[in-house]
Amino acid sequence: MDLPKNIQDPKVSFCDDGGRPKINQYSTEPQFRPNDQVYIRAVGTTPKEGPFIVASVNDAKYTLCDGSGKAIQNGKMFEEKDIEPKDPFE
């Protein structure tokens, strides 16, 4: 089945080598979801902080709260590189 060459999709494009499709960019799903338990990663020799609960997710940035729902660090948005999952076997 041939697809029309005039289809515009920002995620897929057709190469000049016979119209083979290629993926322009893979979608990036956030690693964590609301209610996941995470730690704030340690900097240097400081022990990691937490565990905390993911309160919200926005473009792979996260707000965290404690067990009572109080925002951590005044609602600061943490990047994925700054948090790590809580081991479910801890």
PDB file of N, CA, C and O in Angstrom, chain B, residues numbered from 101:
ATOM      1  N   MET B 101       0.846  -1.172   0.000  1.00  0.00           N
ATOM      2  CA  MET B 101       0.000   0.000   0.000  1.00  0.00           C
ATOM      3  C   MET B 101       0.893   1.238   0.000  1.00  0.00           C
ATOM      4  O   MET B 101       1.721   1.420   0.893  1.00  0.00           O
ATOM      5  N   ASP B 102       0.719   2.067  -0.991  1.00  0.00           N
ATOM      6  CA  ASP B 102       1.503   3.297  -1.095  1.00  0.00           C
ATOM      7  C   ASP B 102       0.789   4.426  -0.361  1.00  0.00           C
ATOM      8  O   ASP B 102      -0.422   4.612  -0.484  1.00  0.00           O
ATOM      9  N   LEU B 103       1.573   5.164   0.399  1.00  0.00           N
ATOM     10  CA  LEU B 103       1.039   6.330   1.090  1.00  0.00           C
ATOM     11  C   LEU B 103       1.311   7.578   0.266  1.00  0.00           C
ATOM     12  O   LEU B 103       2.354   7.674  -0.381  1.00  0.00           O
ATOM     13  N   PRO B 104       0.401   8.525   0.278  1.00  0.00           N
ATOM     14  CA  PRO B 104       0.656   9.772  -0.441  1.00  0.00           C
ATOM     15  C   PRO B 104       1.875  10.479   0.134  1.00  0.00           C
ATOM     16  O   PRO B 104       2.078  10.498   1.348  1.00  0.00           O
ATOM     17  N   LYS B 105       2.679  11.058  -0.742  1.00  0.00           N
ATOM     18  CA  LYS B 105       3.903  11.730  -0.301  1.00  0.00           C
ATOM     19  C   LYS B 105       3.628  13.091   0.318  1.00  0.00           C
ATOM     20  O   LYS B 105       4.532  13.703   0.888  1.00  0.00           O
ATOM     21  N   ASN B 106       2.404  13.571   0.216  1.00  0.00           N
ATOM     22  CA  ASN B 106       2.101  14.890   0.760  1.00  0.00           C
ATOM     23  C   ASN B 106       1.612  14.834   2.210  1.00  0.00           C
ATOM     24  O   ASN B 106       1.218  15.862   2.761  1.00  0.00           O
ATOM     25  N   ILE B 107       1.629  13.659   2.833  1.00  0.00           N
ATOM     26  CA  ILE B 107       1.241  13.556   4.236  1.00  0.00           C
ATOM     27  C   ILE B 107       2.320  14.213   5.089  1.00  0.00           C
ATOM     28  O   ILE B 107       3.507  13.931   4.928  1.00  0.00           O
ATOM     29  N   GLN B 108       1.906  15.082   5.987  1.00  0.00           N
ATOM     30  CA  GLN B 108       2.839  15.769   6.870  1.00  0.00           C
ATOM     31  C   GLN B 108       2.651  15.248   8.291  1.00  0.00           C
ATOM     32  O   GLN B 108       1.563  15.361   8.856  1.00  0.00           O
ATOM     33  N   ASP B 109       3.685  14.690   8.857  1.00  0.00           N
ATOM     34  CA  ASP B 109       3.676  14.211  10.235  1.00  0.00           C
ATOM     35  C   ASP B 109       5.010  14.590  10.845  1.00  0.00           C
ATOM     36  O   ASP B 109       6.047  14.182  10.323  1.00  0.00           O
ATOM     37  N   PRO B 110       5.027  15.359  11.934  1.00  0.00           N
ATOM     38  CA  PRO B 110       6.304  15.799  12.507  1.00  0.00           C
ATOM     39  C   PRO B 110       7.148  14.659  13.068  1.00  0.00           C
ATOM     40  O   PRO B 110       8.350  14.830  13.268  1.00  0.00           O
ATOM     41  N   LYS B 111       6.539  13.491  13.326  1.00  0.00           N
ATOM     42  CA  LYS B 111       7.286  12.381  13.903  1.00  0.00           C
ATOM     43  C   LYS B 111       7.850  11.435  12.853  1.00  0.00           C
ATOM     44  O   LYS B 111       8.760  10.660  13.147  1.00  0.00           O
ATOM     45  N   VAL B 112       7.323  11.488  11.632  1.00  0.00           N
ATOM     46  CA  VAL B 112       7.757  10.580  10.573  1.00  0.00           C
ATOM     47  C   VAL B 112       8.060  11.392   9.325  1.00  0.00           C
ATOM     48  O   VAL B 112       7.321  12.314   8.982  1.00  0.00           O
ATOM     49  N   SER B 113       9.143  11.049   8.651  1.00  0.00           N
ATOM     50  CA  SER B 113       9.438  11.687   7.371  1.00  0.00           C
ATOM     51  C   SER B 113       9.852  10.608   6.387  1.00  0.00           C
ATOM     52  O   SER B 113      10.209   9.498   6.782  1.00  0.00           O
ATOM     53  N   PHE B 114       9.803  10.938   5.114  1.00  0.00           N
ATOM     54  CA  PHE B 114      10.174   9.993   4.072  1.00  0.00           C
ATOM     55  C   PHE B 114      11.488  10.424   3.450  1.00  0.00           C
ATOM     56  O   PHE B 114      11.658  11.582   3.067  1.00  0.00           O
ATOM     57  N   CYS B 115      12.415   9.481   3.354  1.00  0.00           N
ATOM     58  CA  CYS B 115      13.733   9.761   2.779  1.00  0.00           C
ATOM     59  C   CYS B 115      13.624   9.875   1.266  1.00  0.00           C
ATOM     60  O   CYS B 115      12.634   9.458   0.666  1.00  0.00           O
ATOM     61  N   ASP B 116      14.652  10.445   0.665  1.00  0.00           N
ATOM     62  CA  ASP B 116      14.692  10.569  -0.785  1.00  0.00           C
ATOM     63  C   ASP B 116      15.116   9.270  -1.458  1.00  0.00           C
ATOM     64  O   ASP B 116      15.149   9.199  -2.686  1.00  0.00           O
ATOM     65  N   ASP B 117      15.441   8.248  -0.681  1.00  0.00           N
ATOM     66  CA  ASP B 117      15.928   6.988  -1.244  1.00  0.00           C
ATOM     67  C   ASP B 117      14.802   5.973  -1.444  1.00  0.00           C
ATOM     68  O   ASP B 117      14.907   4.831  -0.996  1.00  0.00           O
ATOM     69  N   GLY B 118      13.746   6.382  -2.104  1.00  0.00           N
ATOM     70  CA  GLY B 118      12.663   5.462  -2.393  1.00  0.00           C
ATOM     71  C   GLY B 118      11.472   5.606  -1.462  1.00  0.00           C
ATOM     72  O   GLY B 118      10.585   4.752  -1.446  1.00  0.00           O
ATOM     73  N   GLY B 119      11.448   6.660  -0.705  1.00  0.00           N
ATOM     74  CA  GLY B 119      10.283   6.912   0.122  1.00  0.00           C
ATOM     75  C   GLY B 119      10.206   6.105   1.399  1.00  0.00           C
ATOM     76  O   GLY B 119       9.135   5.976   1.994  1.00  0.00           O
ATOM     77  N   ARG B 120      11.334   5.559   1.826  1.00  0.00           N
ATOM     78  CA  ARG B 120      11.331   4.792   3.074  1.00  0.00           C
ATOM     79  C   ARG B 120      11.100   5.714   4.261  1.00  0.00           C
ATOM     80  O   ARG B 120      11.775   6.737   4.381  1.00  0.00           O
ATOM     81  N   PRO B 121      10.161   5.377   5.141  1.00  0.00           N
ATOM     82  CA  PRO B 121       9.911   6.247   6.291  1.00  0.00           C
ATOM     83  C   PRO B 121      10.992   6.111   7.350  1.00  0.00           C
ATOM     84  O   PRO B 121      11.640   5.071   7.462  1.00  0.00           O
ATOM     85  N   LYS B 122      11.178   7.169   8.122  1.00  0.00           N
ATOM     86  CA  LYS B 122      12.081   7.122   9.269  1.00  0.00           C
ATOM     87  C   LYS B 122      11.433   7.900  10.404  1.00  0.00           C
ATOM     88  O   LYS B 122      10.614   8.791  10.178  1.00  0.00           O
ATOM     89  N   ILE B 123      11.806   7.555  11.609  1.00  0.00           N
ATOM     90  CA  ILE B 123      11.273   8.244  12.778  1.00  0.00           C
ATOM     91  C   ILE B 123      12.186   9.420  13.083  1.00  0.00           C
ATOM     92  O   ILE B 123      13.390   9.243  13.267  1.00  0.00           O
ATOM     93  N   ASN B 124      11.619  10.619  13.137  1.00  0.00           N
ATOM     94  CA  ASN B 124      12.415  11.811  13.404  1.00  0.00           C
ATOM     95  C   ASN B 124      12.851  11.889  14.857  1.00  0.00           C
ATOM     96  O   ASN B 124      13.988  12.260  15.147  1.00  0.00           O
ATOM     97  N   GLN B 125      11.959  11.544  15.766  1.00  0.00           N
ATOM     98  CA  GLN B 125      12.289  11.631  17.180  1.00  0.00           C
ATOM     99  C   GLN B 125      11.395  10.655  17.930  1.00  0.00           C
ATOM    100  O   GLN B 125      10.181  10.622  17.730  1.00  0.00           O
ATOM    101  N   TYR B 126      12.012   9.865  18.793  1.00  0.00           N
ATOM    102  CA  TYR B 126      11.235   8.960  19.621  1.00  0.00           C
ATOM    103  C   TYR B 126      10.538   9.765  20.703  1.00  0.00           C
ATOM    104  O   TYR B 126      11.084  10.741  21.218  1.00  0.00           O
ATOM    105  N   SER B 127       9.329   9.348  21.039  1.00  0.00           N
ATOM    106  CA  SER B 127       8.648  10.035  22.129  1.00  0.00           C
ATOM    107  C   SER B 127       9.321   9.663  23.439  1.00  0.00           C
ATOM    108  O   SER B 127       9.786   8.538  23.622  1.00  0.00           O
ATOM    109  N   THR B 128       9.362  10.603  24.319  1.00  0.00           N
ATOM    110  CA  THR B 128       9.996  10.355  25.607  1.00  0.00           C
ATOM    111  C   THR B 128       8.932  10.404  26.689  1.00  0.00           C
ATOM    112  O   THR B 128       8.387  11.462  27.005  1.00  0.00           O
ATOM    113  N   GLU B 129       8.652   9.251  27.243  1.00  0.00           N
ATOM    114  CA  GLU B 129       7.689   9.155  28.328  1.00  0.00           C
ATOM    115  C   GLU B 129       8.399   9.461  29.635  1.00  0.00           C
ATOM    116  O   GLU B 129       9.550   9.062  29.816  1.00  0.00           O
ATOM    117  N   PRO B 130       7.753  10.147  30.531  1.00  0.00           N
ATOM    118  CA  PRO B 130       8.372  10.374  31.833  1.00  0.00           C
ATOM    119  C   PRO B 130       8.629   9.042  32.542  1.00  0.00           C
ATOM    120  O   PRO B 130       7.847   8.100  32.417  1.00  0.00           O
ATOM    121  N   GLN B 131       9.719   8.979  33.275  1.00  0.00           N
ATOM    122  CA  GLN B 131      10.077   7.750  33.979  1.00  0.00           C
ATOM    123  C   GLN B 131       9.163   7.511  35.180  1.00  0.00           C
ATOM    124  O   GLN B 131       8.905   6.363  35.540  1.00  0.00           O
ATOM    125  N   PHE B 132       8.673   8.578  35.798  1.00  0.00           N
ATOM    126  CA  PHE B 132       7.867   8.457  37.008  1.00  0.00           C
ATOM    127  C   PHE B 132       6.453   8.966  36.763  1.00  0.00           C
ATOM    128  O   PHE B 132       6.212   9.783  35.874  1.00  0.00           O
ATOM    129  N   ARG B 133       5.530   8.467  37.569  1.00  0.00           N
ATOM    130  CA  ARG B 133       4.131   8.868  37.495  1.00  0.00           C
ATOM    131  C   ARG B 133       3.688   9.365  38.874  1.00  0.00           C
ATOM    132  O   ARG B 133       4.331   9.056  39.878  1.00  0.00           O
ATOM    133  N   PRO B 134       2.592  10.133  38.929  1.00  0.00           N
ATOM    134  CA  PRO B 134       2.093  10.560  40.235  1.00  0.00           C
ATOM    135  C   PRO B 134       1.880   9.363  41.167  1.00  0.00           C
ATOM    136  O   PRO B 134       1.439   8.293  40.747  1.00  0.00           O
ATOM    137  N   ASN B 135       2.202   9.575  42.420  1.00  0.00           N
ATOM    138  CA  ASN B 135       2.126   8.587  43.504  1.00  0.00           C
ATOM    139  C   ASN B 135       3.305   7.627  43.558  1.00  0.00           C
ATOM    140  O   ASN B 135       3.368   6.801  44.469  1.00  0.00           O
ATOM    141  N   ASP B 136       4.253   7.705  42.607  1.00  0.00           N
ATOM    142  CA  ASP B 136       5.483   6.913  42.718  1.00  0.00           C
ATOM    143  C   ASP B 136       6.302   7.456  43.883  1.00  0.00           C
ATOM    144  O   ASP B 136       6.283   8.655  44.162  1.00  0.00           O
ATOM    145  N   GLN B 137       7.017   6.566  44.558  1.00  0.00           N
ATOM    146  CA  GLN B 137       7.905   6.995  45.636  1.00  0.00           C
ATOM    147  C   GLN B 137       9.318   7.134  45.088  1.00  0.00           C
ATOM    148  O   GLN B 137       9.821   6.241  44.405  1.00  0.00           O
ATOM    149  N   VAL B 138       9.951   8.260  45.393  1.00  0.00           N
ATOM    150  CA  VAL B 138      11.285   8.566  44.868  1.00  0.00           C
ATOM    151  C   VAL B 138      12.149   9.193  45.959  1.00  0.00           C
ATOM    152  O   VAL B 138      11.657   9.653  46.989  1.00  0.00           O
ATOM    153  N   TYR B 139      13.443   9.195  45.696  1.00  0.00           N
ATOM    154  CA  TYR B 139      14.412   9.909  46.527  1.00  0.00           C
ATOM    155  C   TYR B 139      14.994  11.048  45.708  1.00  0.00           C
ATOM    156  O   TYR B 139      15.106  10.946  44.486  1.00  0.00           O
ATOM    157  N   ILE B 140      15.363  12.127  46.374  1.00  0.00           N
ATOM    158  CA  ILE B 140      16.157  13.166  45.732  1.00  0.00           C
ATOM    159  C   ILE B 140      17.586  12.662  45.784  1.00  0.00           C
ATOM    160  O   ILE B 140      18.087  12.315  46.853  1.00  0.00           O
ATOM    161  N   ARG B 141      18.250  12.620  44.628  1.00  0.00           N
ATOM    162  CA  ARG B 141      19.603  12.070  44.546  1.00  0.00           C
ATOM    163  C   ARG B 141      20.585  12.882  45.356  1.00  0.00           C
ATOM    164  O   ARG B 141      20.484  14.103  45.473  1.00  0.00           O
ATOM    165  N   ALA B 142      21.534  12.163  45.906  1.00  0.00           N
ATOM    166  CA  ALA B 142      22.565  12.797  46.727  1.00  0.00           C
ATOM    167  C   ALA B 142      23.534  13.581  45.860  1.00  0.00           C
ATOM    168  O   ALA B 142      23.838  13.185  44.735  1.00  0.00           O
ATOM    169  N   VAL B 143      24.016  14.695  46.394  1.00  0.00           N
ATOM    170  CA  VAL B 143      25.053  15.488  45.745  1.00  0.00           C
ATOM    171  C   VAL B 143      26.310  15.320  46.588  1.00  0.00           C
ATOM    172  O   VAL B 143      26.311  15.633  47.778  1.00  0.00           O
ATOM    173  N   GLY B 144      27.378  14.826  45.970  1.00  0.00           N
ATOM    174  CA  GLY B 144      28.610  14.591  46.726  1.00  0.00           C
ATOM    175  C   GLY B 144      28.424  13.460  47.717  1.00  0.00           C
ATOM    176  O   GLY B 144      28.018  12.361  47.341  1.00  0.00           O
ATOM    177  N   THR B 145      28.717  13.720  48.968  1.00  0.00           N
ATOM    178  CA  THR B 145      28.597  12.686  49.992  1.00  0.00           C
ATOM    179  C   THR B 145      27.339  12.843  50.836  1.00  0.00           C
ATOM    180  O   THR B 145      27.144  12.100  51.798  1.00  0.00           O
ATOM    181  N   THR B 146      26.488  13.799  50.487  1.00  0.00           N
ATOM    182  CA  THR B 146      25.248  13.995  51.226  1.00  0.00           C
ATOM    183  C   THR B 146      24.326  12.802  50.997  1.00  0.00           C
ATOM    184  O   THR B 146      24.153  12.373  49.856  1.00  0.00           O
ATOM    185  N   PRO B 147      23.727  12.255  52.066  1.00  0.00           N
ATOM    186  CA  PRO B 147      22.809  11.129  51.850  1.00  0.00           C
ATOM    187  C   PRO B 147      21.586  11.571  51.054  1.00  0.00           C
ATOM    188  O   PRO B 147      21.184  12.733  51.108  1.00  0.00           O
ATOM    189  N   LYS B 148      20.996  10.627  50.311  1.00  0.00           N
ATOM    190  CA  LYS B 148      19.802  10.973  49.540  1.00  0.00           C
ATOM    191  C   LYS B 148      18.668  11.327  50.490  1.00  0.00           C
ATOM    192  O   LYS B 148      18.626  10.864  51.629  1.00  0.00           O
ATOM    193  N   GLU B 149      17.751  12.154  50.004  1.00  0.00           N
ATOM    194  CA  GLU B 149      16.625  12.619  50.811  1.00  0.00           C
ATOM    195  C   GLU B 149      15.362  11.883  50.402  1.00  0.00           C
ATOM    196  O   GLU B 149      15.156  11.607  49.220  1.00  0.00           O
ATOM    197  N   GLY B 150      14.524  11.569  51.364  1.00  0.00           N
ATOM    198  CA  GLY B 150      13.253  10.953  51.040  1.00  0.00           C
ATOM    199  C   GLY B 150      13.005   9.707  51.866  1.00  0.00           C
ATOM    200  O   GLY B 150      13.654   9.503  52.891  1.00  0.00           O
ATOM    201  N   PRO B 151      12.096   8.893  51.443  1.00  0.00           N
ATOM    202  CA  PRO B 151      11.400   8.950  50.165  1.00  0.00           C
ATOM    203  C   PRO B 151      10.285  10.000  50.164  1.00  0.00           C
ATOM    204  O   PRO B 151       9.717  10.347  51.199  1.00  0.00           O
ATOM    205  N   PHE B 152      10.001  10.486  48.955  1.00  0.00           N
ATOM    206  CA  PHE B 152       8.925  11.426  48.727  1.00  0.00           C
ATOM    207  C   PHE B 152       7.981  10.822  47.699  1.00  0.00           C
ATOM    208  O   PHE B 152       8.278   9.793  47.092  1.00  0.00           O
ATOM    209  N   ILE B 153       6.849  11.469  47.512  1.00  0.00           N
ATOM    210  CA  ILE B 153       5.849  11.006  46.557  1.00  0.00           C
ATOM    211  C   ILE B 153       5.798  11.988  45.394  1.00  0.00           C
ATOM    212  O   ILE B 153       5.805  13.202  45.601  1.00  0.00           O
ATOM    213  N   VAL B 154       5.746  11.466  44.167  1.00  0.00           N
ATOM    214  CA  VAL B 154       5.592  12.322  42.988  1.00  0.00           C
ATOM    215  C   VAL B 154       4.178  12.894  43.026  1.00  0.00           C
ATOM    216  O   VAL B 154       3.198  12.150  42.980  1.00  0.00           O
ATOM    217  N   ALA B 155       4.082  14.207  43.108  1.00  0.00           N
ATOM    218  CA  ALA B 155       2.784  14.880  43.167  1.00  0.00           C
ATOM    219  C   ALA B 155       2.258  15.198  41.771  1.00  0.00           C
ATOM    220  O   ALA B 155       1.071  15.025  41.494  1.00  0.00           O
ATOM    221  N   SER B 156       3.158  15.670  40.882  1.00  0.00           N
ATOM    222  CA  SER B 156       2.733  16.001  39.518  1.00  0.00           C
ATOM    223  C   SER B 156       3.900  15.831  38.557  1.00  0.00           C
ATOM    224  O   SER B 156       5.067  15.866  38.946  1.00  0.00           O
ATOM    225  N   VAL B 157       3.545  15.643  37.281  1.00  0.00           N
ATOM    226  CA  VAL B 157       4.529  15.458  36.215  1.00  0.00           C
ATOM    227  C   VAL B 157       4.202  16.444  35.112  1.00  0.00           C
ATOM    228  O   VAL B 157       3.051  16.555  34.690  1.00  0.00           O
ATOM    229  N   ASN B 158       5.232  17.170  34.637  1.00  0.00           N
ATOM    230  CA  ASN B 158       5.048  18.110  33.538  1.00  0.00           C
ATOM    231  C   ASN B 158       6.328  18.132  32.714  1.00  0.00           C
ATOM    232  O   ASN B 158       7.346  18.649  33.174  1.00  0.00           O
ATOM    233  N   ASP B 159       6.293  17.579  31.500  1.00  0.00           N
ATOM    234  CA  ASP B 159       7.456  17.541  30.606  1.00  0.00           C
ATOM    235  C   ASP B 159       8.688  16.954  31.290  1.00  0.00           C
ATOM    236  O   ASP B 159       9.767  17.545  31.256  1.00  0.00           O
ATOM    237  N   ALA B 160       8.518  15.785  31.910  1.00  0.00           N
ATOM    238  CA  ALA B 160       9.606  15.065  32.590  1.00  0.00           C
ATOM    239  C   ALA B 160      10.228  15.880  33.724  1.00  0.00           C
ATOM    240  O   ALA B 160      11.392  15.683  34.072  1.00  0.00           O
ATOM    241  N   LYS B 161       9.453  16.786  34.291  1.00  0.00           N
ATOM    242  CA  LYS B 161       9.840  17.494  35.510  1.00  0.00           C
ATOM    243  C   LYS B 161       8.761  17.196  36.540  1.00  0.00           C
ATOM    244  O   LYS B 161       7.583  17.053  36.213  1.00  0.00           O
ATOM    245  N   TYR B 162       9.192  17.107  37.784  1.00  0.00           N
ATOM    246  CA  TYR B 162       8.317  16.570  38.812  1.00  0.00           C
ATOM    247  C   TYR B 162       8.244  17.475  40.030  1.00  0.00           C
ATOM    248  O   TYR B 162       9.249  18.055  40.441  1.00  0.00           O
ATOM    249  N   THR B 163       7.048  17.595  40.609  1.00  0.00           N
ATOM    250  CA  THR B 163       6.917  18.175  41.938  1.00  0.00           C
ATOM    251  C   THR B 163       6.732  17.014  42.897  1.00  0.00           C
ATOM    252  O   THR B 163       6.091  16.014  42.572  1.00  0.00           O
ATOM    253  N   LEU B 164       7.305  17.163  44.085  1.00  0.00           N
ATOM    254  CA  LEU B 164       7.270  16.103  45.081  1.00  0.00           C
ATOM    255  C   LEU B 164       6.553  16.584  46.330  1.00  0.00           C
ATOM    256  O   LEU B 164       6.489  17.781  46.609  1.00  0.00           O
ATOM    257  N   CYS B 165       6.013  15.625  47.078  1.00  0.00           N
ATOM    258  CA  CYS B 165       5.392  15.951  48.360  1.00  0.00           C
ATOM    259  C   CYS B 165       5.750  14.875  49.376  1.00  0.00           C
ATOM    260  O   CYS B 165       6.227  13.796  49.024  1.00  0.00           O
ATOM    261  N   ASP B 166       5.510  15.192  50.640  1.00  0.00           N
ATOM    262  CA  ASP B 166       5.751  14.187  51.675  1.00  0.00           C
ATOM    263  C   ASP B 166       4.481  13.349  51.842  1.00  0.00           C
ATOM    264  O   ASP B 166       3.511  13.531  51.107  1.00  0.00           O
ATOM    265  N   GLY B 167       4.494  12.451  52.794  1.00  0.00           N
ATOM    266  CA  GLY B 167       3.360  11.552  53.000  1.00  0.00           C
ATOM    267  C   GLY B 167       2.066  12.246  53.369  1.00  0.00           C
ATOM    268  O   GLY B 167       0.988  11.683  53.177  1.00  0.00           O
ATOM    269  N   SER B 168       2.151  13.464  53.897  1.00  0.00           N
ATOM    270  CA  SER B 168       0.940  14.208  54.259  1.00  0.00           C
ATOM    271  C   SER B 168       0.468  15.140  53.144  1.00  0.00           C
ATOM    272  O   SER B 168      -0.534  15.837  53.303  1.00  0.00           O
ATOM    273  N   GLY B 169       1.189  15.157  52.009  1.00  0.00           N
ATOM    274  CA  GLY B 169       0.798  15.996  50.876  1.00  0.00           C
ATOM    275  C   GLY B 169       1.448  17.360  50.842  1.00  0.00           C
ATOM    276  O   GLY B 169       1.136  18.165  49.964  1.00  0.00           O
ATOM    277  N   LYS B 170       2.350  17.645  51.781  1.00  0.00           N
ATOM    278  CA  LYS B 170       3.034  18.944  51.818  1.00  0.00           C
ATOM    279  C   LYS B 170       4.123  18.988  50.745  1.00  0.00           C
ATOM    280  O   LYS B 170       4.936  18.069  50.642  1.00  0.00           O
ATOM    281  N   ALA B 171       4.136  20.060  49.944  1.00  0.00           N
ATOM    282  CA  ALA B 171       5.110  20.210  48.854  1.00  0.00           C
ATOM    283  C   ALA B 171       6.535  20.241  49.396  1.00  0.00           C
ATOM    284  O   ALA B 171       6.797  20.814  50.454  1.00  0.00           O
ATOM    285  N   ILE B 172       7.443  19.624  48.662  1.00  0.00           N
ATOM    286  CA  ILE B 172       8.860  19.592  49.016  1.00  0.00           C
ATOM    287  C   ILE B 172       9.556  20.775  48.356  1.00  0.00           C
ATOM    288  O   ILE B 172       9.341  21.049  47.176  1.00  0.00           O
ATOM    289  N   GLN B 173      10.381  21.467  49.111  1.00  0.00           N
ATOM    290  CA  GLN B 173      11.155  22.630  48.650  1.00  0.00           C
ATOM    291  C   GLN B 173      10.263  23.644  47.933  1.00  0.00           C
ATOM    292  O   GLN B 173      10.578  24.114  46.840  1.00  0.00           O
ATOM    293  N   ASN B 174       9.138  23.967  48.583  1.00  0.00           N
ATOM    294  CA  ASN B 174       8.191  24.978  48.077  1.00  0.00           C
ATOM    295  C   ASN B 174       7.667  24.681  46.679  1.00  0.00           C
ATOM    296  O   ASN B 174       7.419  25.606  45.907  1.00  0.00           O
ATOM    297  N   GLY B 175       7.495  23.406  46.341  1.00  0.00           N
ATOM    298  CA  GLY B 175       6.941  23.032  45.043  1.00  0.00           C
ATOM    299  C   GLY B 175       7.937  23.065  43.906  1.00  0.00           C
ATOM    300  O   GLY B 175       7.547  23.124  42.740  1.00  0.00           O
ATOM    301  N   LYS B 176       9.223  23.028  44.230  1.00  0.00           N
ATOM    302  CA  LYS B 176      10.275  23.044  43.197  1.00  0.00           C
ATOM    303  C   LYS B 176      10.054  21.906  42.199  1.00  0.00           C
ATOM    304  O   LYS B 176       9.654  20.806  42.579  1.00  0.00           O
ATOM    305  N   MET B 177      10.320  22.186  40.912  1.00  0.00           N
ATOM    306  CA  MET B 177      10.245  21.164  39.866  1.00  0.00           C
ATOM    307  C   MET B 177      11.603  20.475  39.768  1.00  0.00           C
ATOM    308  O   MET B 177      12.620  21.133  39.547  1.00  0.00           O
ATOM    309  N   PHE B 178      11.622  19.157  39.932  1.00  0.00           N
ATOM    310  CA  PHE B 178      12.851  18.371  39.854  1.00  0.00           C
ATOM    311  C   PHE B 178      12.935  17.697  38.494  1.00  0.00           C
ATOM    312  O   PHE B 178      11.930  17.213  37.974  1.00  0.00           O
ATOM    313  N   GLU B 179      14.128  17.663  37.918  1.00  0.00           N
ATOM    314  CA  GLU B 179      14.345  16.942  36.668  1.00  0.00           C
ATOM    315  C   GLU B 179      14.580  15.473  36.983  1.00  0.00           C
ATOM    316  O   GLU B 179      14.938  15.123  38.108  1.00  0.00           O
ATOM    317  N   GLU B 180      14.375  14.598  35.968  1.00  0.00           N
ATOM    318  CA  GLU B 180      14.561  13.165  36.173  1.00  0.00           C
ATOM    319  C   GLU B 180      15.944  12.828  36.695  1.00  0.00           C
ATOM    320  O   GLU B 180      16.100  11.910  37.501  1.00  0.00           O
ATOM    321  N   LYS B 181      16.941  13.556  36.246  1.00  0.00           N
ATOM    322  CA  LYS B 181      18.310  13.257  36.663  1.00  0.00           C
ATOM    323  C   LYS B 181      18.522  13.527  38.150  1.00  0.00           C
ATOM    324  O   LYS B 181      19.501  13.059  38.731  1.00  0.00           O
ATOM    325  N   ASP B 182      17.615  14.275  38.769  1.00  0.00           N
ATOM    326  CA  ASP B 182      17.760  14.651  40.170  1.00  0.00           C
ATOM    327  C   ASP B 182      17.022  13.729  41.138  1.00  0.00           C
ATOM    328  O   ASP B 182      17.158  13.871  42.353  1.00  0.00           O
ATOM    329  N   ILE B 183      16.240  12.784  40.606  1.00  0.00           N
ATOM    330  CA  ILE B 183      15.510  11.876  41.488  1.00  0.00           C
ATOM    331  C   ILE B 183      15.737  10.433  41.056  1.00  0.00           C
ATOM    332  O   ILE B 183      16.102  10.165  39.911  1.00  0.00           O
ATOM    333  N   GLU B 184      15.518   9.518  41.977  1.00  0.00           N
ATOM    334  CA  GLU B 184      15.668   8.088  41.680  1.00  0.00           C
ATOM    335  C   GLU B 184      14.527   7.335  42.348  1.00  0.00           C
ATOM    336  O   GLU B 184      14.006   7.777  43.372  1.00  0.00           O
ATOM    337  N   PRO B 185      14.134   6.200  41.776  1.00  0.00           N
ATOM    338  CA  PRO B 185      13.001   5.466  42.336  1.00  0.00           C
ATOM    339  C   PRO B 185      13.344   4.838  43.685  1.00  0.00           C
ATOM    340  O   PRO B 185      14.492   4.482  43.953  1.00  0.00           O
ATOM    341  N   LYS B 186      12.337   4.715  44.508  1.00  0.00           N
ATOM    342  CA  LYS B 186      12.498   4.005  45.782  1.00  0.00           C
ATOM    343  C   LYS B 186      12.449   2.516  45.469  1.00  0.00           C
ATOM    344  O   LYS B 186      11.581   2.060  44.725  1.00  0.00           O
ATOM    345  N   ASP B 187      13.365   1.772  46.030  1.00  0.00           N
ATOM    346  CA  ASP B 187      13.389   0.325  45.847  1.00  0.00           C
ATOM    347  C   ASP B 187      12.164  -0.268  46.542  1.00  0.00           C
ATOM    348  O   ASP B 187      11.995  -0.082  47.747  1.00  0.00           O
ATOM    349  N   PRO B 188      11.307  -0.977  45.805  1.00  0.00           N
ATOM    350  CA  PRO B 188      10.092  -1.519  46.430  1.00  0.00           C
ATOM    351  C   PRO B 188      10.384  -2.577  47.494  1.00  0.00           C
ATOM    352  O   PRO B 188       9.498  -2.935  48.270  1.00  0.00           O
ATOM    353  N   PHE B 189      11.620  -3.080  47.536  1.00  0.00           N
ATOM    354  CA  PHE B 189      11.976  -4.114  48.505  1.00  0.00           C
ATOM    355  C   PHE B 189      12.675  -3.544  49.734  1.00  0.00           C
ATOM    356  O   PHE B 189      13.141  -4.303  50.584  1.00  0.00           O
ATOM    357  N   GLU B 190      12.757  -2.224  49.841  1.00  0.00           N
ATOM    358  CA  GLU B 190      13.375  -1.594  51.021  1.00  0.00           C
ATOM    359  C   GLU B 190      12.485  -1.752  52.219  1.00  0.00           C
ATOM    360  O   GLU B 190      12.827  -1.291  53.308  1.00  0.00           O
TER     361      GLU B 190
END
